């Protein structure tokens, strides 16, 4: 059974920093990407960043230059460094891991989420 567990969320002032961590356990066949999304109540979950097993990364425009993702595919761990936080970064942050099912089709696993609150 695959589980993703996030940690590192909390309350921070505008301009502050946080570091989120996510560890995956269980077998994920063909793991090729790990990433972060966030969701505000009443809104759709939005893409934040992704890291692939080919050492490529991608970011949403809203976080470029402020957030940094790093993936460790050997240990199935992904981190998100959040700097220069803004009020609008407040959300539940979810970790994801993408692999392949036994039939070769892609599958995305999700963590339970960690709350990040930016407030003065």
N, CA, C and O of each residue as an XYZ file, in Angstrom:
480
protein
N       0.847     -1.188      0.000
C       0.000      0.000      0.000
C       0.882      1.238      0.000
O       1.795      1.356      0.818
N       0.613      2.154     -0.910
C       1.415      3.364     -1.032
C       0.863      4.442     -0.109
O      -0.344      4.678     -0.055
N       1.765      5.086      0.612
C       1.388      6.221      1.465
C       2.361      7.357      1.237
O       3.569      7.138      1.143
N       1.841      8.569      1.149
C       2.667      9.766      1.086
C       2.345     10.589      2.327
O       1.182     10.866      2.618
N       3.383     10.972      3.050
C       3.189     11.724      4.284
C       3.957     13.028      4.199
O       5.181     13.043      4.066
N       3.207     14.134      4.278
C       3.814     15.460      4.240
C       4.070     15.963      5.658
O       3.411     15.546      6.610
N       5.031     16.859      5.774
C       5.295     17.524      7.044
C       5.929     18.875      6.757
O       6.361     19.148      5.637
N       5.979     19.722      7.790
C       6.662     20.999      7.656
C       5.758     22.208      7.516
O       6.243     23.340      7.503
N       4.456     21.993      7.410
C       3.560     23.131      7.319
C       3.479     23.886      8.634
O       3.967     23.420      9.663
N       2.854     25.063      8.588
C       2.704     25.835      9.808
C       2.303     27.258      9.518
O       1.898     27.604      8.409
N       2.429     28.076     10.551
C       2.079     29.500     10.475
C       3.353     30.313     10.322
O       4.316     30.111     11.062
N       3.363     31.227      9.370
C       4.547     32.034      9.108
C       4.101     33.428      8.698
O       3.017     33.604      8.141
N       4.931     34.408      8.972
C       4.619     35.789      8.612
C       4.954     36.028      7.138
O       5.769     35.303      6.566
N       4.347     37.016      6.531
C       4.701     37.369      5.150
C       6.197     37.648      5.039
O       6.785     38.315      5.890
N       6.792     37.127      3.982
C       8.229     37.255      3.792
C       9.025     36.128      4.405
O      10.226     36.013      4.163
N       8.381     35.301      5.191
C       9.072     34.207      5.861
C       9.262     32.994      4.976
O       8.944     33.016      3.786
N       9.788     31.929      5.577
C      10.120     30.713      4.836
C       9.627     29.474      5.572
O       9.478     29.467      6.794
N       9.383     28.444      4.804
C       9.068     27.129      5.335
C       9.699     26.089      4.423
O       9.998     26.363      3.261
N       9.895     24.907      4.957
C      10.379     23.785      4.144
C       9.438     22.615      4.360
O       9.291     22.119      5.477
N       8.804     22.178      3.281
C       7.895     21.044      3.331
C       8.632     19.781      2.899
O       9.492     19.816      2.019
N       8.285     18.685      3.527
C       8.858     17.392      3.177
C       7.741     16.403      2.891
O       6.638     16.514      3.427
N       8.043     15.440      2.044
C       7.084     14.385      1.741
C       7.853     13.091      1.532
O       8.786     13.036      0.731
N       7.460     12.062      2.250
C       8.089     10.747      2.121
C       7.038      9.745      1.661
O       5.948      9.663      2.228
N       7.382      8.988      0.627
C       6.485      7.957      0.120
C       6.950      6.594      0.616
O       8.146      6.304      0.647
N       5.996      5.772      0.998
C       6.299      4.405      1.404
C       5.454      3.451      0.579
O       4.425      3.838      0.024
N       5.893      2.202      0.502
C       5.207      1.236     -0.343
C       5.797      1.249     -1.739
O       6.592      2.124     -2.082
N       5.407      0.286     -2.530
C       5.993      0.148     -3.855
C       5.263      1.019     -4.867
O       4.048      0.911     -5.037
N       6.013      1.877     -5.533
C       5.485      2.689     -6.632
C       6.244      2.277     -7.884
O       7.396      2.665     -8.079
N       5.595      1.491     -8.725
C       6.252      1.029     -9.932
C       6.535      2.170    -10.891
O       5.672      3.011    -11.145
N       7.760      2.195    -11.424
C       8.096      3.196    -12.432
C       7.963      4.629    -11.966
O       7.544      5.498    -12.731
N       8.322      4.886    -10.694
C       8.211      6.252    -10.168
C       9.015      7.198    -11.036
O      10.218      6.996    -11.200
N       8.391      8.229    -11.601
C       9.107      9.135    -12.496
C       8.930     10.605    -12.154
O       9.642     11.448    -12.699
N       8.012     10.932    -11.278
C       7.843     12.338    -10.913
C       7.260     12.443     -9.512
O       6.451     11.620     -9.085
N       7.697     13.481     -8.816
C       7.104     13.831     -7.522
C       6.874     15.326     -7.525
O       7.672     16.085     -8.075
N       5.789     15.746     -6.915
C       5.470     17.159     -7.008
C       4.636     17.672     -5.864
O       4.328     16.956     -4.910
N       4.279     18.936     -5.987
C       3.479     19.615     -4.971
C       2.333     20.374     -5.639
O       2.490     20.972     -6.703
N       1.202     20.330     -4.993
C       0.014     21.072     -5.389
C      -0.504     21.778     -4.140
O      -0.083     21.471     -3.025
N      -1.407     22.711     -4.332
C      -2.035     23.342     -3.186
C      -3.504     23.627     -3.486
O      -3.922     23.730     -4.639
N      -4.258     23.748     -2.418
C      -5.692     23.974     -2.587
C      -6.215     24.862     -1.475
O      -5.895     24.686     -0.300
N      -7.023     25.814     -1.882
C      -7.733     26.689     -0.964
C      -9.187     26.247     -0.964
O      -9.712     25.833     -1.998
N      -9.835     26.330      0.181
C     -11.236     25.913      0.288
C     -12.070     26.659     -0.744
O     -12.010     27.884     -0.846
N     -12.843     25.905     -1.498
C     -13.706     26.501     -2.498
C     -13.063     26.688     -3.853
O     -13.711     27.153     -4.791
N     -11.784     26.328     -3.968
C     -11.083     26.466     -5.241
C     -10.504     25.118     -5.654
O     -10.384     24.194     -4.849
N     -10.147     25.037     -6.942
C      -9.555     23.800     -7.434
C      -8.119     23.658     -6.953
O      -7.434     24.641     -6.671
N      -7.687     22.414     -6.867
C      -6.291     22.156     -6.534
C      -5.417     22.651     -7.687
O      -5.714     22.399     -8.855
N      -4.341     23.354     -7.348
C      -3.487     23.913     -8.388
C      -2.070     23.370     -8.307
O      -1.543     23.089     -7.231
N      -1.476     23.233     -9.479
C      -0.103     22.765     -9.596
C       0.858     23.815     -9.051
O       0.694     25.010     -9.300
N       1.869     23.355     -8.301
C       2.900     24.250     -7.791
C       4.254     23.935     -8.410
O       4.895     24.811     -8.991
N       4.690     22.687     -8.285
C       6.023     22.336     -8.774
C       6.120     20.826     -8.947
O       5.408     20.062     -8.295
N       7.011     20.417     -9.833
C       7.270     19.004    -10.021
C       8.746     18.760    -10.259
O       9.447     19.615    -10.801
N       9.213     17.594     -9.853
C      10.582     17.159    -10.071
C      10.522     15.762    -10.686
O       9.751     14.917    -10.232
N      11.334     15.516    -11.716
C      11.306     14.211    -12.373
C      12.588     13.426    -12.109
O      13.588     13.974    -11.643
N      12.535     12.142    -12.415
C      13.724     11.302    -12.209
C      14.793     11.556    -13.267
O      15.837     10.905    -13.264
N      14.539     12.487    -14.160
C      15.562     12.914    -15.119
C      16.150     14.257    -14.707
O      16.782     14.942    -15.511
N      15.933     14.632    -13.429
C      16.497     15.872    -12.880
C      15.947     17.124    -13.556
O      16.643     18.134    -13.657
N      14.727     17.059    -14.007
C      14.079     18.267    -14.513
C      13.069     18.752    -13.489
O      12.526     17.970    -12.710
N      12.830     20.049    -13.504
C      11.855     20.645    -12.606
C      10.965     21.610    -13.384
O      11.334     22.105    -14.449
N       9.799     21.859    -12.829
C       8.876     22.796    -13.436
C       8.109     23.483    -12.322
O       7.846     22.880    -11.282
N       7.750     24.743    -12.533
C       7.083     25.528    -11.501
C       5.898     26.295    -12.084
O       5.884     26.659    -13.260
N       4.926     26.523    -11.243
C       3.864     27.453    -11.605
C       4.446     28.862    -11.619
O       5.348     29.177    -10.842
N       3.931     29.697    -12.497
C       4.452     31.066    -12.597
C       4.345     31.810    -11.272
O       5.188     32.649    -10.956
N       3.316     31.506    -10.507
C       3.062     32.230     -9.259
C       4.132     31.983     -8.195
O       4.233     32.744     -7.232
N       4.925     30.933     -8.357
C       5.930     30.611     -7.323
C       7.359     30.621     -7.848
O       8.301     30.433     -7.078
N       7.530     30.836     -9.147
C       8.889     30.852     -9.710
C       9.744     31.908     -9.032
O       9.323     33.048     -8.833
N      10.959     31.498     -8.685
C      11.881     32.409     -8.030
C      11.709     32.476     -6.522
O      12.547     33.051     -5.828
N      10.624     31.890     -6.004
C      10.391     31.904     -4.557
C      10.407     30.495     -3.958
O      10.868     30.305     -2.833
N       9.912     29.523     -4.696
C       9.854     28.141     -4.211
C      10.884     27.303     -4.969
O      11.169     27.547     -6.141
N      11.432     26.314     -4.268
C      12.382     25.397     -4.884
C      12.021     23.967     -4.521
O      11.861     23.637     -3.346
N      11.894     23.115     -5.542
C      11.582     21.707     -5.324
C      12.847     20.881     -5.497
O      13.682     21.171     -6.353
N      12.975     19.856     -4.679
C      14.079     18.919     -4.854
C      13.568     17.515     -4.566
O      12.905     17.272     -3.557
N      13.887     16.604     -5.466
C      13.411     15.236     -5.345
C      14.551     14.259     -5.126
O      15.630     14.403     -5.702
N      14.305     13.272     -4.294
C      15.251     12.187     -4.043
C      14.520     10.904     -4.396
O      13.773     10.362     -3.582
N      14.739     10.418     -5.619
C      13.958      9.279     -6.093
C      14.450      7.952     -5.532
O      13.727      6.956     -5.580
N      15.633      7.925     -5.015
C      16.119      6.702     -4.355
C      15.340      6.489     -3.055
O      14.909      5.376     -2.753
N      15.167      7.561     -2.301
C      14.462      7.473     -1.023
C      12.999      7.886     -1.130
O      12.311      7.974     -0.113
N      12.520      8.135     -2.323
C      11.123      8.505     -2.562
C      10.704      9.666     -1.663
O       9.694      9.614     -0.961
N      11.514     10.703     -1.715
C      11.275     11.884     -0.891
C      11.314     13.118     -1.769
O      12.109     13.201     -2.706
N      10.457     14.071     -1.464
C      10.479     15.333     -2.182
C      10.316     16.475     -1.189
O       9.564     16.379     -0.220
N      11.039     17.553     -1.455
C      11.018     18.716     -0.572
C      10.538     19.930     -1.363
O      10.678     19.999     -2.584
N       9.976     20.870     -0.641
C       9.606     22.146     -1.241
C      10.043     23.249     -0.289
O       9.519     23.376      0.818
N      11.008     24.044     -0.735
C      11.454     25.202      0.035
C      10.616     26.397     -0.384
O      10.589     26.765     -1.559
N       9.937     26.997      0.574
C       9.070     28.134      0.309
C       9.710     29.381      0.911
O       9.841     29.486      2.130
N      10.105     30.317      0.067
C      10.699     31.570      0.514
C       9.823     32.744      0.098
O       8.971     32.623     -0.782
N      10.048     33.874      0.745
C       9.314     35.102      0.413
C       7.811     34.855      0.372
O       7.130     35.248     -0.576
N       7.317     34.214      1.389
C       5.910     33.817      1.394
C       4.977     35.009      1.421
O       5.256     36.028      2.052
N       3.865     34.859      0.724
C       2.856     35.906      0.620
C       1.547     35.397      1.240
O       1.348     34.198      1.432
N       0.683     36.336      1.537
C      -0.615     35.963      2.111
C      -1.346     34.973      1.202
O      -2.006     34.049      1.680
N      -1.223     35.173     -0.096
C      -1.949     34.326     -1.040
C      -1.345     32.929     -1.195
O      -1.883     32.103     -1.932
N      -0.248     32.665     -0.517
C       0.309     31.304     -0.510
C      -0.387     30.416      0.513
O      -0.137     29.212      0.567
N      -1.247     30.997      1.312
C      -1.975     30.217      2.301
C      -2.844     29.172      1.622
O      -3.663     29.495      0.761
N      -2.661     27.915      2.013
C      -3.389     26.812      1.391
C      -2.995     25.508      2.079
O      -2.082     25.471      2.903
N      -3.699     24.450      1.724
C      -3.254     23.107      2.077
C      -2.357     22.626      0.937
O      -2.749     22.658     -0.230
N      -1.178     22.190      1.278
C      -0.208     21.745      0.286
C      -0.189     20.218      0.254
O      -0.056     19.556      1.283
N      -0.325     19.685     -0.954
C      -0.384     18.242     -1.151
C       0.825     17.764     -1.947
O       1.251     18.398     -2.913
N       1.358     16.642     -1.518
C       2.439     15.985     -2.230
C       1.847     14.968     -3.198
O       0.811     14.368     -2.913
N       2.499     14.772     -4.337
C       2.066     13.752     -5.286
C       3.256     12.936     -5.772
O       4.390     13.414     -5.797
N       2.976     11.709     -6.154
C       3.986     10.833     -6.742
C       3.355     10.130     -7.929
O       2.267      9.564     -7.822
N       4.042     10.168     -9.059
C       3.495      9.586    -10.289
C       4.318      8.382    -10.706
O       5.540      8.456    -10.839
N       3.623      7.273    -10.911
C       4.269      6.057    -11.357
C       3.422      5.353    -12.393
O       2.484      5.931    -12.942
N       3.751      4.116    -12.654
C       3.041      3.335    -13.665
C       2.388      2.118    -13.032
O       2.992      1.433    -12.206
N       1.169      1.862    -13.420
C       0.509      0.645    -12.967
C       1.136     -0.559    -13.676
O       1.943     -0.396    -14.591
N       0.764     -1.747    -13.254
C       1.306     -2.954    -13.876
C       0.922     -3.042    -15.351
O       1.621     -3.685    -16.133
N      -0.175     -2.407    -15.734
C      -0.579     -2.423    -17.144
C       0.074     -1.297    -17.944
O      -0.203     -1.123    -19.130
N       0.949     -0.530    -17.275
C       1.666      0.530    -17.966
C       0.989      1.882    -17.957
O       1.568      2.853    -18.444
N      -0.212      1.984    -17.423
C      -0.907      3.263    -17.397
C      -0.399      4.110    -16.229
O      -0.046      3.566    -15.182
N      -0.359      5.417    -16.392
C       0.150      6.283    -15.317
C      -0.834      6.372    -14.162
O      -2.046      6.263    -14.350
N      -0.299      6.572    -12.973
C      -1.129      6.721    -11.773
C      -0.490      7.729    -10.848
O       0.726      7.722    -10.654
N      -1.304      8.595    -10.277
C      -0.798      9.608     -9.350
C      -1.309      9.313     -7.952
O      -2.507      9.130     -7.733
N      -0.383      9.271     -7.018
C      -0.712      9.073     -5.608
C      -0.664     10.422     -4.902
O       0.066     11.326     -5.308
N      -1.460     10.543     -3.831
C      -1.556     11.802     -3.106
C      -1.313     11.612     -1.612
O      -1.628     10.572     -1.035
N      -0.747     12.644     -1.012
C      -0.639     12.688      0.428
C      -1.899     13.294      1.031
O      -2.845     13.631      0.318
N      -1.896     13.427      2.357
C      -3.083     13.910      3.051
C      -3.099     15.432      3.173
O      -4.115     16.018      3.546
N      -1.982     16.062      2.861
C      -1.919     17.512      2.887
C      -1.351     18.073      4.175
O      -1.478     17.470      5.241
N      -0.724     19.230      4.064
C      -0.208     19.955      5.227
C      -0.565     21.432      5.057
O      -0.397     22.006      3.981
N      -1.055     22.028      6.128
C      -1.541     23.407      6.064
C      -0.385     24.392      6.153
O       0.477     24.286      7.025
N      -0.382     25.349      5.237
C       0.539     26.482      5.295
C      -0.313     27.741      5.419
O      -1.168     28.017      4.577
N      -0.063     28.492      6.477
C      -0.807     29.730      6.715
C       0.173     30.888      6.802
O       1.079     30.895      7.635
N      -0.025     31.862      5.933
C       0.809     33.057      5.937
C      -0.048     34.204      6.466
O      -1.048     34.586      5.857
N       0.362     34.739      7.603
C      -0.446     35.767      8.250
C       0.428     36.674      9.102
O       1.403     36.229      9.706
N       0.069     37.942      9.143
C       0.792     38.877      9.995
C       0.130     38.986     11.369
O       0.604     39.732     12.225
